Amino acid sequence: MAEPSPTQHPAPSGGTPKSRKPKEKMFSPQDKANIRWFWTGYLREKLPWLILVFFMVIAQGAVYQQFLRLTESGLRVIFESGSVRDLVMVCLAVFGVFVFRGVMSYVVPRMSTWIAADAVAKLRQDLIEHLMELDLAFFEKTPSANLIQKLVGQVESIGRFVGQTSVKAGRDLATVVIVSAYLAWQQPLLFFSAALVLPVIISAMQFVSRKVKIVQAETETAMQEYLATIDETMSGMRTVKIAGQEGVEQERLLRSTKRLRRLTIRRNMAQAVILPCIDFAAAFAYVLVIGGGGYMALSANFDVDGAGIIAFLIGLVLIFDPGRRIAQFTVSLQAALVQLARVRGLYEERPTIVDAPDAVDSFDTRGDLVFDKVTFGYEPDRPLFRDLSLTFGGGEVTAIVGPTGSGKTTVLSLLGRLYDPAEGSVQIGGLPVDQIRIESLRGAFSVVAQDIVIFNSSILENIRYVKPMASDAEVQAAADAAELTEIIAERGDLPVGPKGSQLSGGQKQRIAIARAFLRDAPIILLDEATSALDQKTEDRVKRALGRLAKGKTTIMVAHRLSSVIDADRIYVLESGAMVEQGTHEDLLAEGGLYAQLFESQKQSYSK
């Protein structure tokens, strides 16, 4: 049975509008489901090691109980027998148990950190694999800062909580339980009198936990927005500088910073409640023990001596100090639960572009590419295409032109099955693309786009990106075919800068063309490949494109109509509809939209 997702909420119970809202528990059903998910997927396989850590943590807690027992014995040696030898033996025993605790304090964090790091690595691997399966639409609507926050910050915080915070809390809890049991066995009346303060501590912990959980959720959202703002500002810094809008961007970032500051103060104010409550409770318990225990020691009706009272007080100190840390742990736990829910929430995203059960690998890559009455829209209630029919001849060069927003690039996206049409079908060689395995389908395309992803490595390594196992000779041949020989000779193995900042637009385009040469796919998709280039650079790129497209099916989206003159067929789109088709000469002769666009561009070039 599938476990409930972290974003699901239980259905509200029946009742009148005036019914009281049920008190929120420390662990909601979603929290429990998320913990089970993390345990099952990432920790259960380490169960033998976790059991070993558990027993070592218990042993650490038992050290303080032994310390109390030895302290009480030492006090009696001092007050009663006066034996130096016995006192030395007690001191050696105390030293020995603390040496043991010190060794455990080294071994336990080492082992727990290894377990947590392994779990975090596996979690990141699974998240990355899942992200790679998601549709393009998910990444277009999700800020990259959101994903970075989950993959880096939140996952790392979960690992730190599991490997460090929770283990320390386990050690403190073991100390509290073992020492409390020892005190209850030694002096039950005193212990249960002191335990009267527990309801106060528990109530404070529950109150703070609820408050922190709410504020932590707001903080995670605010941090996500803050990172998104930083990403937008840094990515658009060129525009910011040219437009002189540094002040505007600074104000945007400062607003986000102030919001984070307010939330941090709110969270710390909530956390600050719990420690004074514990201190007041501890003061009450100490006074009760000193007064009540002192009376018991003075009275002949109780079998209690001064050594027992002193040891009991030391035991209370040993309980309240880790008790404070456990209270702080409950706060950290709520923050970790919020982060775990956010991370697991990524798995709520499901790809819609998936292989059909009977999908095939083999299809006619030389056949026609056909749009058969395709209806599609990025928003279901606002279709871009209605019954659009197009045919791209196999082995031919077909161009798609039209005004901005007419759907030119969307045609390429549907061919590569980045999206599926709402109605109609897209076919290659008579076979619908949704009956072809996605990997095989996209392997048949080489794409040269205006916006090309360039990495901060050498030009040759950037070319190799599309075929990592290619030989040096193959990469160099692709570079030569794309007319990159000169620039490679100049730069050698030097990195090209972040996003190719040290390259010109034409050089980036030729890297894209070299990748297409190296990939050597039978279908070429050109998306505004020369629109941002000057005439001289465009001529070089067009020569390379001509060599690339020779003998292959080529579909080119172009804004600059001078680049489509030689196409075998030109489709003219307007507002998602095909309004004209034919060769360059035919369309000029018709005197329609294409002729108007061509004449307008021709006049702008002549000025």
Buried (B, 14 or more C-beta within 10 A) or exposed (E): EEBBBBEEEEEEEEEEEEEEEEEEEBBBEBBBBBBEBBEEBBBEBBEEBBEBBBEBBBBBBBBBBBBBBBBBBBBBBBEEEEEEEBBEBBEEBBEEBBEBBEEBBEBBBEBBBEBBBBBBEBBBEBBEEBBEBBBBBBEEEBBEBBBBBBBEBBBEBBBBBBBBBBBBBBBBBBBBBBBBEBBBEBBEEBBEBBEEBEEBBEEBBBBBBBBBBBBBBBBBBBBBBBBBBBBBBEEEEEEBEEEEBEEEBEEBBEEBEEBBEBBEEBBEEBBEEBBEBBEBBBEBBBEBBEEBBEEBBEEEEBEBBBBBBBBBBBBBEBBBBBBBBBBBBBBBBBBBBBBBBBBBBBEEEEBEBEBEEEBEEEBEBBBBBBBBEBBBBEEEEEBBBBEBEBBBBBEBBBBBBBEEEBBBBBBBBBBBBBBBBEEBBBBBBEBBBBBBBBEBBBBBBBBBBBEBEBBBBBBBBBBBBBBEEBEEEBBBBBBEBBBBEEBBEEBEEEBBEEBBEBBEBBBBBBBBBBBBBBBEBBBBBBBBBBBBBEEEBBEBBBEBBEEBBEEBBBBBBBBBBBBBEEBEBBBBBBEBBBBBBBBBEEBBEBEBBBBEBBEEBEEEEEE
